[in-house]
Amino acid sequence: MNSFVIAAMLLVLLGLAYQTGWSRSRAVAQSSGQRLHSRPIYHGVWVALWVVIPAALIMGLWALFGPGVADQFARSQIPAEIAAGLEPGQIVNAVSRIKAIASGFGIIGEPQPFEAEAARALSQFQLYGFLIVILAAAIIGIGALLYARGRIVPGLRARNQVERVITLLLLACSGVAILTTVGIVASLLVEAIRFFTFINPLDFFFGTVWNPRFSTTGTGAEGDYGLIPLLWGTIMVATIAMLFAVPVGLMAAIYLSQYAHPRVRNVVKPLIEILAGIPTIVYGFFALVTVGPFLSGLGATVGLDIRATSAATAGLVMGIMIIPFISSLSDDILRQVPQSLRDGSLGLGATQSETIRRVILPAALPGIVGAFLLAVSRAIGETMIVVLAAGNSPVLRFNPFEPTSTVTVTIVNQLTGDSDFAGPQSLVAFALGLTLFVLTLILNVAALTIVRRFREQYD
């Protein structure tokens, strides 16, 4: 209900401010006989920004500091004689119970008399506080509306100021994305450094045995945390996926871009791209229930021992998943090759297949290679398929028909359950995540470098 009231008030202020600025600018232009510097639409947006920004700022401050103020008020409602006999943790629990009663969610057991009274007072405090904030935002918004309305003159550079605000907004959005990436990397790095206080980095990066044990004594009983089996399993699964997805996706892209009739293309391409919208957990069930038993039965027919849960099963299904990724990117790249190159090749007597092999593919090769490397990054970071289909066996094996484990599967295993992040058993997930991040970053940088280095520019 509070969110609805806030949204309704902001929308009313926004609409009123825009209409006021728009009509006021037209009236000023007619009465003065001068030409406006900016169109009336910019004056409306300018006034709306003057109104909405301070009102939204007040709402934001209340949303930021309101919970803390409510906690302090609830703490103050606990009688002094009762608070004196409570530990700090018990006081926090009492405040939580008071807030739960005030919110209407209820608590376990019967509330004590002081809790019911404190919850009633807290409910009233929150209501009055919310009304005061709404009233203050409305008053400030209306005041800003009158102030901005009075500043509208023919020479007002409303468009410049509106565009400046929009530029700052876009810059803030870009900053959020950058800061989010920096925060992710920083959190991984800090926790990974904590992990390396338990385990020698050389033992982690070059170890061939993965056998973590539950001990945080720091006496060498933490177990073995060798990355090589997990890294090899990741590379093996991704390689199998790419061996299946690259030829299928590339051939599909060639057909769609060079041979398919427009009507056929308009039907086939969306059908292929539907594969990208299927949740990965569904692919995992498909691998576990269908593909794994099929490969096992096929191996028994030809005399091979193929496990239902193996690197081959996970890689094959993962390849199916990334086919639309390769196909769509390659199709777009192939269609960007200038028509003049095709016409020139055909005019010299080359067949369509020769034109594709000797002209179109070489011209589009940098972009296609970049698409392949981006698809490899997608395959390396996949989790749910390998969780269900790879077998979760962190042993260094070179047979793709046997169970294996990957970095992502191990991260899931190490963070599953009650983790206190105090020992290497949980902190190793951050070291694995940092390793995976660096690996995918290198692949992405390599893809961008290849595209920029070898891309040909056509007129």
C-alpha beads as a LAMMPS data file, in Angstrom:
LAMMPS data file: protein, C-alpha beads

459 atoms
458 bonds

1 atom types
1 bond types

-500.0 500.0 xlo xhi
-500.0 500.0 ylo yhi
-500.0 500.0 zlo zhi

Masses

1 110.0

Atoms # bond

1 1 1 0.000 0.000 0.000
2 1 1 2.822 2.433 0.856
3 1 1 4.529 1.788 -2.485
4 1 1 1.260 2.411 -4.324
5 1 1 0.736 5.721 -2.516
6 1 1 4.294 6.842 -3.279
7 1 1 4.034 5.889 -6.952
8 1 1 0.625 7.571 -7.291
9 1 1 1.869 10.795 -5.670
10 1 1 4.974 10.935 -7.871
11 1 1 2.911 10.303 -11.001
12 1 1 0.446 13.044 -10.065
13 1 1 3.279 15.507 -9.400
14 1 1 4.995 14.468 -12.624
15 1 1 1.892 14.950 -14.754
16 1 1 0.958 18.241 -13.091
17 1 1 4.502 19.609 -13.450
18 1 1 4.814 18.622 -17.109
19 1 1 1.465 20.119 -18.035
20 1 1 2.252 23.305 -16.091
21 1 1 5.625 23.769 -17.775
22 1 1 4.234 23.038 -21.228
23 1 1 1.271 25.421 -20.951
24 1 1 3.289 28.122 -19.175
25 1 1 5.959 28.184 -21.902
26 1 1 3.314 28.594 -24.621
27 1 1 1.607 31.366 -22.665
28 1 1 4.926 33.194 -22.164
29 1 1 5.716 32.927 -25.874
30 1 1 2.305 34.303 -26.866
31 1 1 2.310 37.147 -24.349
32 1 1 5.877 38.287 -25.046
33 1 1 5.818 37.746 -28.791
34 1 1 9.309 36.266 -28.621
35 1 1 10.486 32.915 -29.886
36 1 1 11.284 30.305 -27.255
37 1 1 14.815 28.945 -27.108
38 1 1 13.449 25.432 -26.473
39 1 1 10.248 23.744 -27.508
40 1 1 7.394 23.560 -24.957
41 1 1 7.976 19.827 -24.456
42 1 1 11.414 20.604 -22.992
43 1 1 9.940 23.192 -20.660
44 1 1 7.465 20.600 -19.435
45 1 1 10.208 18.058 -18.814
46 1 1 12.359 20.735 -17.162
47 1 1 9.630 21.630 -14.678
48 1 1 8.892 17.936 -14.086
49 1 1 12.537 17.320 -13.206
50 1 1 12.482 20.235 -10.769
51 1 1 9.480 18.688 -9.042
52 1 1 10.216 14.965 -9.123
53 1 1 13.904 15.011 -8.158
54 1 1 13.508 16.649 -4.692
55 1 1 10.345 14.636 -3.951
56 1 1 12.059 11.393 -4.932
57 1 1 15.115 12.399 -2.893
58 1 1 12.977 12.751 0.236
59 1 1 11.371 9.364 -0.425
60 1 1 14.793 7.824 -0.928
61 1 1 16.127 9.225 2.314
62 1 1 13.123 7.838 4.168
63 1 1 13.584 4.444 2.528
64 1 1 17.269 4.507 3.487
65 1 1 17.063 5.726 7.073
66 1 1 13.467 4.846 7.966
67 1 1 14.158 1.216 8.973
68 1 1 16.983 2.299 11.267
69 1 1 14.812 4.960 12.891
70 1 1 12.037 2.382 13.372
71 1 1 14.504 -0.014 15.010
72 1 1 15.649 2.655 17.433
73 1 1 12.049 3.576 18.253
74 1 1 11.146 -0.084 18.848
75 1 1 14.213 -0.452 21.082
76 1 1 13.149 2.603 23.077
77 1 1 9.718 1.037 23.692
78 1 1 11.214 -1.858 25.638
79 1 1 10.796 -1.048 29.358
80 1 1 14.059 -0.190 31.054
81 1 1 13.656 -2.876 33.754
82 1 1 13.163 -5.535 31.065
83 1 1 15.968 -4.267 28.820
84 1 1 18.388 -4.320 31.767
85 1 1 17.983 -8.082 32.095
86 1 1 18.454 -8.881 28.406
87 1 1 21.652 -9.676 26.538
88 1 1 22.432 -7.707 23.337
89 1 1 21.317 -10.631 21.204
90 1 1 18.090 -10.952 23.159
91 1 1 17.383 -7.248 22.675
92 1 1 17.808 -7.648 18.925
93 1 1 15.423 -10.609 19.039
94 1 1 12.896 -8.585 21.038
95 1 1 13.065 -5.755 18.492
96 1 1 12.503 -8.251 15.680
97 1 1 9.449 -9.663 17.481
98 1 1 8.032 -6.169 17.991
99 1 1 8.507 -5.331 14.312
100 1 1 6.902 -8.628 13.273
101 1 1 3.858 -7.963 15.445
102 1 1 3.576 -4.400 14.124
103 1 1 3.765 -5.601 10.515
104 1 1 0.984 -8.123 11.073
105 1 1 3.032 -11.195 10.195
106 1 1 2.858 -12.549 13.718
107 1 1 5.386 -14.374 15.866
108 1 1 5.971 -17.779 17.386
109 1 1 4.236 -18.059 20.742
110 1 1 2.164 -15.532 22.612
111 1 1 3.433 -11.941 22.664
112 1 1 4.267 -10.470 26.033
113 1 1 2.299 -7.405 27.171
114 1 1 5.204 -5.006 26.587
115 1 1 5.707 -6.451 23.096
116 1 1 2.082 -5.836 22.132
117 1 1 2.191 -2.299 23.501
118 1 1 5.514 -1.560 21.777
119 1 1 4.201 -2.983 18.499
120 1 1 1.134 -0.736 18.705
121 1 1 3.311 2.320 19.327
122 1 1 5.672 1.324 16.512
123 1 1 2.776 0.906 14.091
124 1 1 1.519 4.388 14.896
125 1 1 5.033 5.810 14.635
126 1 1 5.528 4.271 11.178
127 1 1 2.131 5.539 9.993
128 1 1 2.722 9.080 11.204
129 1 1 6.260 9.060 9.863
130 1 1 5.068 7.915 6.460
131 1 1 2.357 10.574 6.353
132 1 1 4.836 13.268 7.347
133 1 1 7.242 12.164 4.619
134 1 1 4.461 12.106 2.015
135 1 1 3.294 15.559 3.108
136 1 1 6.836 16.938 3.087
137 1 1 7.489 15.523 -0.387
138 1 1 4.225 16.982 -1.683
139 1 1 4.919 20.411 -0.174
140 1 1 8.471 20.526 -1.507
141 1 1 7.278 19.280 -4.888
142 1 1 4.593 21.965 -5.128
143 1 1 7.075 24.599 -3.978
144 1 1 9.538 23.473 -6.640
145 1 1 6.712 23.567 -9.184
146 1 1 5.882 27.185 -8.399
147 1 1 9.575 28.129 -8.408
148 1 1 10.271 26.467 -11.754
149 1 1 7.102 27.912 -13.279
150 1 1 8.209 31.423 -12.353
151 1 1 11.585 30.929 -14.045
152 1 1 10.129 30.130 -17.472
153 1 1 11.129 32.922 -19.857
154 1 1 11.651 32.920 -23.638
155 1 1 15.432 32.679 -23.265
156 1 1 15.389 29.723 -20.857
157 1 1 17.646 26.954 -22.190
158 1 1 15.370 24.188 -21.032
159 1 1 16.563 21.707 -23.657
160 1 1 20.214 22.099 -22.647
161 1 1 19.419 21.563 -18.981
162 1 1 17.171 18.565 -19.658
163 1 1 19.817 16.953 -21.844
164 1 1 22.433 17.615 -19.167
165 1 1 20.299 15.801 -16.595
166 1 1 19.717 12.910 -18.999
167 1 1 23.473 12.700 -19.631
168 1 1 24.139 12.535 -15.897
169 1 1 21.472 9.842 -15.559
170 1 1 23.059 7.753 -18.304
171 1 1 26.468 8.268 -16.725
172 1 1 25.082 7.108 -13.376
173 1 1 23.655 3.967 -14.998
174 1 1 27.020 3.247 -16.594
175 1 1 28.688 3.817 -13.246
176 1 1 26.340 1.332 -11.579
177 1 1 27.319 -1.332 -14.123
178 1 1 31.026 -0.616 -13.657
179 1 1 30.801 -0.511 -9.883
180 1 1 28.857 -3.762 -9.867
181 1 1 31.641 -5.454 -11.823
182 1 1 34.271 -3.942 -9.533
183 1 1 32.302 -5.094 -6.483
184 1 1 32.023 -8.650 -7.791
185 1 1 35.734 -8.842 -8.544
186 1 1 36.649 -7.269 -5.192
187 1 1 34.466 -9.684 -3.222
188 1 1 35.925 -12.657 -5.076
189 1 1 39.472 -11.392 -4.619
190 1 1 39.142 -10.688 -0.886
191 1 1 37.635 -14.083 -0.100
192 1 1 40.112 -15.853 -2.398
193 1 1 42.990 -14.244 -0.493
194 1 1 41.451 -15.546 2.734
195 1 1 41.333 -19.016 1.178
196 1 1 45.015 -18.863 0.271
197 1 1 45.852 -18.280 3.939
198 1 1 44.743 -21.899 4.452
199 1 1 45.982 -23.465 1.203
200 1 1 49.218 -22.830 -0.655
201 1 1 48.434 -21.248 -4.057
202 1 1 50.859 -23.645 -5.764
203 1 1 49.007 -26.618 -4.295
204 1 1 45.730 -25.154 -5.512
205 1 1 46.677 -24.222 -9.065
206 1 1 48.916 -27.230 -9.765
207 1 1 47.415 -29.913 -7.544
208 1 1 45.959 -33.017 -9.204
209 1 1 43.839 -34.285 -6.295
210 1 1 40.528 -32.795 -5.180
211 1 1 39.592 -34.152 -1.762
212 1 1 38.490 -31.411 0.662
213 1 1 38.030 -32.365 4.301
214 1 1 36.233 -30.549 7.066
215 1 1 38.798 -28.922 9.293
216 1 1 39.660 -25.320 10.014
217 1 1 42.550 -25.935 12.365
218 1 1 45.190 -24.761 9.927
219 1 1 47.353 -27.795 10.728
220 1 1 47.328 -29.277 7.249
221 1 1 44.185 -31.348 7.783
222 1 1 42.091 -29.194 5.446
223 1 1 42.357 -31.722 2.628
224 1 1 43.525 -31.525 -0.967
225 1 1 42.334 -28.691 -3.200
226 1 1 43.927 -29.395 -6.556
227 1 1 42.399 -27.345 -9.368
228 1 1 43.674 -29.456 -12.274
229 1 1 40.926 -32.166 -12.202
230 1 1 38.190 -29.535 -12.135
231 1 1 39.825 -27.393 -14.798
232 1 1 40.375 -30.402 -17.053
233 1 1 36.765 -31.498 -16.617
234 1 1 35.604 -27.988 -17.531
235 1 1 37.794 -27.889 -20.622
236 1 1 36.741 -31.399 -21.699
237 1 1 33.016 -30.675 -21.400
238 1 1 33.367 -27.331 -23.184
239 1 1 35.439 -28.924 -25.947
240 1 1 32.832 -31.624 -26.574
241 1 1 30.126 -28.959 -26.640
242 1 1 32.015 -26.871 -29.168
243 1 1 32.846 -29.872 -31.367
244 1 1 29.127 -30.481 -31.682
245 1 1 27.819 -26.900 -31.724
246 1 1 30.336 -25.239 -34.048
247 1 1 29.690 -27.275 -37.224
248 1 1 25.938 -27.479 -36.645
249 1 1 25.590 -23.787 -35.773
250 1 1 27.865 -22.614 -38.584
251 1 1 26.143 -24.776 -41.212
252 1 1 22.757 -23.533 -40.005
253 1 1 23.992 -19.941 -40.304
254 1 1 25.302 -20.543 -43.833
255 1 1 21.998 -22.071 -44.898
256 1 1 19.908 -19.299 -43.370
257 1 1 22.045 -16.477 -44.770
258 1 1 22.885 -17.869 -48.216
259 1 1 20.420 -20.518 -49.315
260 1 1 17.156 -20.188 -47.403
261 1 1 14.173 -18.408 -48.932
262 1 1 13.114 -15.380 -46.851
263 1 1 9.904 -17.136 -45.834
264 1 1 11.820 -20.218 -44.729
265 1 1 14.361 -18.064 -42.883
266 1 1 11.621 -16.173 -41.056
267 1 1 10.303 -19.490 -39.742
268 1 1 13.495 -21.501 -39.163
269 1 1 15.599 -18.865 -37.397
270 1 1 13.061 -18.171 -34.609
271 1 1 12.626 -21.911 -34.135
272 1 1 16.388 -22.329 -33.680
273 1 1 16.563 -19.393 -31.307
274 1 1 13.847 -20.934 -29.143
275 1 1 16.597 -23.254 -27.885
276 1 1 18.271 -20.245 -26.262
277 1 1 15.134 -19.524 -24.253
278 1 1 14.832 -22.964 -22.689
279 1 1 15.984 -22.925 -19.031
280 1 1 19.252 -24.752 -18.463
281 1 1 17.667 -26.894 -15.759
282 1 1 15.390 -28.320 -18.463
283 1 1 18.462 -29.180 -20.524
284 1 1 19.902 -30.860 -17.451
285 1 1 16.819 -33.049 -17.026
286 1 1 16.891 -33.803 -20.750
287 1 1 20.508 -34.928 -20.460
288 1 1 19.848 -36.992 -17.344
289 1 1 16.673 -38.699 -18.532
290 1 1 17.104 -38.975 -22.309
291 1 1 20.575 -38.303 -23.682
292 1 1 22.520 -40.141 -20.973
293 1 1 20.575 -43.423 -21.227
294 1 1 20.657 -43.149 -25.043
295 1 1 24.449 -42.808 -25.112
296 1 1 24.805 -45.639 -22.610
297 1 1 22.633 -47.930 -24.726
298 1 1 24.456 -46.884 -27.890
299 1 1 27.787 -47.656 -26.266
300 1 1 26.563 -51.088 -25.182
301 1 1 25.511 -51.783 -28.776
302 1 1 28.962 -51.022 -30.212
303 1 1 30.899 -52.458 -27.273
304 1 1 31.855 -49.244 -25.474
305 1 1 31.403 -48.556 -21.781
306 1 1 29.625 -45.182 -21.765
307 1 1 28.260 -43.944 -18.480
308 1 1 24.880 -42.236 -18.508
309 1 1 26.337 -39.357 -16.504
310 1 1 29.592 -38.404 -18.182
311 1 1 31.477 -35.580 -19.821
312 1 1 30.127 -36.684 -23.203
313 1 1 26.520 -36.417 -22.027
314 1 1 27.000 -32.971 -20.516
315 1 1 29.031 -31.732 -23.496
316 1 1 26.536 -32.964 -26.067
317 1 1 23.550 -31.329 -24.382
318 1 1 25.522 -28.165 -23.736
319 1 1 26.359 -28.101 -27.429
320 1 1 22.660 -28.254 -28.247
321 1 1 22.090 -25.336 -25.911
322 1 1 24.696 -23.045 -27.520
323 1 1 23.772 -23.867 -31.135
324 1 1 21.470 -20.821 -31.415
325 1 1 24.192 -18.672 -29.876
326 1 1 26.661 -19.571 -32.634
327 1 1 24.040 -19.745 -35.365
328 1 1 22.521 -16.336 -34.670
329 1 1 25.842 -14.498 -34.326
330 1 1 27.349 -16.188 -37.385
331 1 1 24.226 -15.522 -39.437
332 1 1 24.345 -11.812 -38.606
333 1 1 28.050 -11.669 -39.433
334 1 1 27.631 -13.484 -42.760
335 1 1 24.808 -11.186 -43.792
336 1 1 27.008 -8.154 -43.135
337 1 1 29.426 -9.140 -45.900
338 1 1 28.784 -6.629 -48.739
339 1 1 26.682 -7.845 -51.634
340 1 1 29.273 -6.456 -54.039
341 1 1 31.713 -9.216 -53.018
342 1 1 29.133 -11.882 -53.801
343 1 1 28.250 -10.286 -57.110
344 1 1 31.894 -9.941 -58.086
345 1 1 32.641 -13.592 -57.318
346 1 1 29.576 -14.841 -59.166
347 1 1 30.354 -12.524 -62.067
348 1 1 33.793 -14.110 -62.437
349 1 1 32.180 -17.512 -62.880
350 1 1 32.381 -18.932 -59.343
351 1 1 29.561 -21.103 -58.119
352 1 1 27.570 -20.245 -55.048
353 1 1 29.407 -22.808 -52.922
354 1 1 32.779 -21.537 -54.149
355 1 1 31.713 -17.987 -53.351
356 1 1 30.795 -19.017 -49.829
357 1 1 34.036 -20.922 -49.246
358 1 1 36.472 -18.518 -50.890
359 1 1 34.894 -15.102 -50.422
360 1 1 32.169 -14.880 -47.808
361 1 1 33.668 -17.107 -45.100
362 1 1 37.156 -15.527 -45.294
363 1 1 35.608 -12.061 -45.146
364 1 1 33.471 -12.986 -42.132
365 1 1 36.061 -15.214 -40.442
366 1 1 37.177 -12.755 -37.707
367 1 1 33.609 -12.199 -36.575
368 1 1 32.848 -15.912 -36.690
369 1 1 35.938 -16.720 -34.617
370 1 1 34.882 -14.088 -32.114
371 1 1 31.426 -15.680 -31.927
372 1 1 33.039 -19.079 -31.318
373 1 1 35.157 -17.748 -28.457
374 1 1 32.149 -16.058 -26.878
375 1 1 30.304 -19.376 -27.142
376 1 1 33.221 -21.091 -25.391
377 1 1 32.883 -18.597 -22.542
378 1 1 29.192 -19.455 -22.329
379 1 1 29.979 -23.167 -22.224
380 1 1 32.662 -22.811 -19.559
381 1 1 30.322 -20.901 -17.266
382 1 1 27.380 -23.306 -17.579
383 1 1 26.266 -24.904 -14.308
384 1 1 22.942 -26.733 -14.245
385 1 1 23.607 -29.056 -17.177
386 1 1 26.891 -30.321 -15.756
387 1 1 25.421 -30.527 -12.253
388 1 1 22.888 -33.098 -13.465
389 1 1 24.691 -34.753 -16.373
390 1 1 28.454 -34.795 -15.723
391 1 1 28.457 -37.178 -12.757
392 1 1 30.174 -34.967 -10.153
393 1 1 33.377 -37.003 -9.965
394 1 1 36.340 -34.643 -9.397
395 1 1 38.965 -37.133 -10.568
396 1 1 41.539 -36.448 -13.270
397 1 1 40.333 -38.604 -16.173
398 1 1 40.934 -38.413 -19.898
399 1 1 38.050 -40.651 -20.949
400 1 1 35.058 -38.470 -21.964
401 1 1 32.687 -41.401 -21.382
402 1 1 33.331 -41.431 -17.631
403 1 1 31.934 -39.104 -14.959
404 1 1 33.768 -35.873 -14.305
405 1 1 33.306 -32.590 -12.495
406 1 1 33.758 -28.957 -13.435
407 1 1 34.588 -25.728 -11.685
408 1 1 30.970 -24.573 -11.641
409 1 1 29.700 -27.853 -10.198
410 1 1 32.269 -27.686 -7.421
411 1 1 31.283 -24.120 -6.581
412 1 1 27.690 -25.300 -6.161
413 1 1 28.792 -28.225 -3.974
414 1 1 31.016 -26.121 -1.728
415 1 1 28.331 -23.501 -1.139
416 1 1 25.495 -25.953 -0.566
417 1 1 24.410 -26.390 3.028
418 1 1 25.220 -24.441 6.174
419 1 1 28.399 -22.526 5.278
420 1 1 30.041 -20.161 7.736
421 1 1 32.763 -18.945 5.320
422 1 1 35.370 -19.412 8.030
423 1 1 37.307 -22.319 6.537
424 1 1 38.718 -23.421 3.199
425 1 1 35.729 -25.699 2.484
426 1 1 33.555 -22.651 1.731
427 1 1 36.192 -20.088 0.797
428 1 1 37.476 -22.313 -2.008
429 1 1 34.311 -21.430 -3.956
430 1 1 35.553 -17.848 -4.217
431 1 1 38.963 -18.973 -5.448
432 1 1 37.262 -21.164 -8.051
433 1 1 34.956 -18.322 -9.029
434 1 1 37.893 -15.957 -9.439
435 1 1 39.692 -18.518 -11.595
436 1 1 36.606 -18.977 -13.755
437 1 1 36.190 -15.213 -14.033
438 1 1 39.778 -14.752 -15.204
439 1 1 39.433 -17.637 -17.686
440 1 1 36.272 -16.258 -19.287
441 1 1 37.722 -12.740 -19.258
442 1 1 40.759 -13.953 -21.202
443 1 1 38.500 -15.651 -23.766
444 1 1 36.359 -12.542 -24.179
445 1 1 39.403 -10.303 -24.551
446 1 1 40.853 -12.725 -27.110
447 1 1 37.588 -12.680 -29.061
448 1 1 37.455 -8.883 -29.116
449 1 1 41.133 -8.683 -30.065
450 1 1 40.678 -11.074 -32.971
451 1 1 37.636 -9.199 -34.232
452 1 1 39.356 -5.810 -34.031
453 1 1 42.673 -7.018 -35.391
454 1 1 41.512 -8.906 -38.449
455 1 1 38.202 -7.223 -39.257
456 1 1 38.120 -5.763 -42.734
457 1 1 36.239 -2.571 -43.400
458 1 1 34.138 -2.470 -46.536
459 1 1 32.626 0.540 -48.302

Bonds

1 1 1 2
2 1 2 3
3 1 3 4
4 1 4 5
5 1 5 6
6 1 6 7
7 1 7 8
8 1 8 9
9 1 9 10
10 1 10 11
11 1 11 12
12 1 12 13
13 1 13 14
14 1 14 15
15 1 15 16
16 1 16 17
17 1 17 18
18 1 18 19
19 1 19 20
20 1 20 21
21 1 21 22
22 1 22 23
23 1 23 24
24 1 24 25
25 1 25 26
26 1 26 27
27 1 27 28
28 1 28 29
29 1 29 30
30 1 30 31
31 1 31 32
32 1 32 33
33 1 33 34
34 1 34 35
35 1 35 36
36 1 36 37
37 1 37 38
38 1 38 39
39 1 39 40
40 1 40 41
41 1 41 42
42 1 42 43
43 1 43 44
44 1 44 45
45 1 45 46
46 1 46 47
47 1 47 48
48 1 48 49
49 1 49 50
50 1 50 51
51 1 51 52
52 1 52 53
53 1 53 54
54 1 54 55
55 1 55 56
56 1 56 57
57 1 57 58
58 1 58 59
59 1 59 60
60 1 60 61
61 1 61 62
62 1 62 63
63 1 63 64
64 1 64 65
65 1 65 66
66 1 66 67
67 1 67 68
68 1 68 69
69 1 69 70
70 1 70 71
71 1 71 72
72 1 72 73
73 1 73 74
74 1 74 75
75 1 75 76
76 1 76 77
77 1 77 78
78 1 78 79
79 1 79 80
80 1 80 81
81 1 81 82
82 1 82 83
83 1 83 84
84 1 84 85
85 1 85 86
86 1 86 87
87 1 87 88
88 1 88 89
89 1 89 90
90 1 90 91
91 1 91 92
92 1 92 93
93 1 93 94
94 1 94 95
95 1 95 96
96 1 96 97
97 1 97 98
98 1 98 99
99 1 99 100
100 1 100 101
101 1 101 102
102 1 102 103
103 1 103 104
104 1 104 105
105 1 105 106
106 1 106 107
107 1 107 108
108 1 108 109
109 1 109 110
110 1 110 111
111 1 111 112
112 1 112 113
113 1 113 114
114 1 114 115
115 1 115 116
116 1 116 117
117 1 117 118
118 1 118 119
119 1 119 120
120 1 120 121
121 1 121 122
122 1 122 123
123 1 123 124
124 1 124 125
125 1 125 126
126 1 126 127
127 1 127 128
128 1 128 129
129 1 129 130
130 1 130 131
131 1 131 132
132 1 132 133
133 1 133 134
134 1 134 135
135 1 135 136
136 1 136 137
137 1 137 138
138 1 138 139
139 1 139 140
140 1 140 141
141 1 141 142
142 1 142 143
143 1 143 144
144 1 144 145
145 1 145 146
146 1 146 147
147 1 147 148
148 1 148 149
149 1 149 150
150 1 150 151
151 1 151 152
152 1 152 153
153 1 153 154
154 1 154 155
155 1 155 156
156 1 156 157
157 1 157 158
158 1 158 159
159 1 159 160
160 1 160 161
161 1 161 162
162 1 162 163
163 1 163 164
164 1 164 165
165 1 165 166
166 1 166 167
167 1 167 168
168 1 168 169
169 1 169 170
170 1 170 171
171 1 171 172
172 1 172 173
173 1 173 174
174 1 174 175
175 1 175 176
176 1 176 177
177 1 177 178
178 1 178 179
179 1 179 180
180 1 180 181
181 1 181 182
182 1 182 183
183 1 183 184
184 1 184 185
185 1 185 186
186 1 186 187
187 1 187 188
188 1 188 189
189 1 189 190
190 1 190 191
191 1 191 192
192 1 192 193
193 1 193 194
194 1 194 195
195 1 195 196
196 1 196 197
197 1 197 198
198 1 198 199
199 1 199 200
200 1 200 201
201 1 201 202
202 1 202 203
203 1 203 204
204 1 204 205
205 1 205 206
206 1 206 207
207 1 207 208
208 1 208 209
209 1 209 210
210 1 210 211
211 1 211 212
212 1 212 213
213 1 213 214
214 1 214 215
215 1 215 216
216 1 216 217
217 1 217 218
218 1 218 219
219 1 219 220
220 1 220 221
221 1 221 222
222 1 222 223
223 1 223 224
224 1 224 225
225 1 225 226
226 1 226 227
227 1 227 228
228 1 228 229
229 1 229 230
230 1 230 231
231 1 231 232
232 1 232 233
233 1 233 234
234 1 234 235
235 1 235 236
236 1 236 237
237 1 237 238
238 1 238 239
239 1 239 240
240 1 240 241
241 1 241 242
242 1 242 243
243 1 243 244
244 1 244 245
245 1 245 246
246 1 246 247
247 1 247 248
248 1 248 249
249 1 249 250
250 1 250 251
251 1 251 252
252 1 252 253
253 1 253 254
254 1 254 255
255 1 255 256
256 1 256 257
257 1 257 258
258 1 258 259
259 1 259 260
260 1 260 261
261 1 261 262
262 1 262 263
263 1 263 264
264 1 264 265
265 1 265 266
266 1 266 267
267 1 267 268
268 1 268 269
269 1 269 270
270 1 270 271
271 1 271 272
272 1 272 273
273 1 273 274
274 1 274 275
275 1 275 276
276 1 276 277
277 1 277 278
278 1 278 279
279 1 279 280
280 1 280 281
281 1 281 282
282 1 282 283
283 1 283 284
284 1 284 285
285 1 285 286
286 1 286 287
287 1 287 288
288 1 288 289
289 1 289 290
290 1 290 291
291 1 291 292
292 1 292 293
293 1 293 294
294 1 294 295
295 1 295 296
296 1 296 297
297 1 297 298
298 1 298 299
299 1 299 300
300 1 300 301
301 1 301 302
302 1 302 303
303 1 303 304
304 1 304 305
305 1 305 306
306 1 306 307
307 1 307 308
308 1 308 309
309 1 309 310
310 1 310 311
311 1 311 312
312 1 312 313
313 1 313 314
314 1 314 315
315 1 315 316
316 1 316 317
317 1 317 318
318 1 318 319
319 1 319 320
320 1 320 321
321 1 321 322
322 1 322 323
323 1 323 324
324 1 324 325
325 1 325 326
326 1 326 327
327 1 327 328
328 1 328 329
329 1 329 330
330 1 330 331
331 1 331 332
332 1 332 333
333 1 333 334
334 1 334 335
335 1 335 336
336 1 336 337
337 1 337 338
338 1 338 339
339 1 339 340
340 1 340 341
341 1 341 342
342 1 342 343
343 1 343 344
344 1 344 345
345 1 345 346
346 1 346 347
347 1 347 348
348 1 348 349
349 1 349 350
350 1 350 351
351 1 351 352
352 1 352 353
353 1 353 354
354 1 354 355
355 1 355 356
356 1 356 357
357 1 357 358
358 1 358 359
359 1 359 360
360 1 360 361
361 1 361 362
362 1 362 363
363 1 363 364
364 1 364 365
365 1 365 366
366 1 366 367
367 1 367 368
368 1 368 369
369 1 369 370
370 1 370 371
371 1 371 372
372 1 372 373
373 1 373 374
374 1 374 375
375 1 375 376
376 1 376 377
377 1 377 378
378 1 378 379
379 1 379 380
380 1 380 381
381 1 381 382
382 1 382 383
383 1 383 384
384 1 384 385
385 1 385 386
386 1 386 387
387 1 387 388
388 1 388 389
389 1 389 390
390 1 390 391
391 1 391 392
392 1 392 393
393 1 393 394
394 1 394 395
395 1 395 396
396 1 396 397
397 1 397 398
398 1 398 399
399 1 399 400
400 1 400 401
401 1 401 402
402 1 402 403
403 1 403 404
404 1 404 405
405 1 405 406
406 1 406 407
407 1 407 408
408 1 408 409
409 1 409 410
410 1 410 411
411 1 411 412
412 1 412 413
413 1 413 414
414 1 414 415
415 1 415 416
416 1 416 417
417 1 417 418
418 1 418 419
419 1 419 420
420 1 420 421
421 1 421 422
422 1 422 423
423 1 423 424
424 1 424 425
425 1 425 426
426 1 426 427
427 1 427 428
428 1 428 429
429 1 429 430
430 1 430 431
431 1 431 432
432 1 432 433
433 1 433 434
434 1 434 435
435 1 435 436
436 1 436 437
437 1 437 438
438 1 438 439
439 1 439 440
440 1 440 441
441 1 441 442
442 1 442 443
443 1 443 444
444 1 444 445
445 1 445 446
446 1 446 447
447 1 447 448
448 1 448 449
449 1 449 450
450 1 450 451
451 1 451 452
452 1 452 453
453 1 453 454
454 1 454 455
455 1 455 456
456 1 456 457
457 1 457 458
458 1 458 459
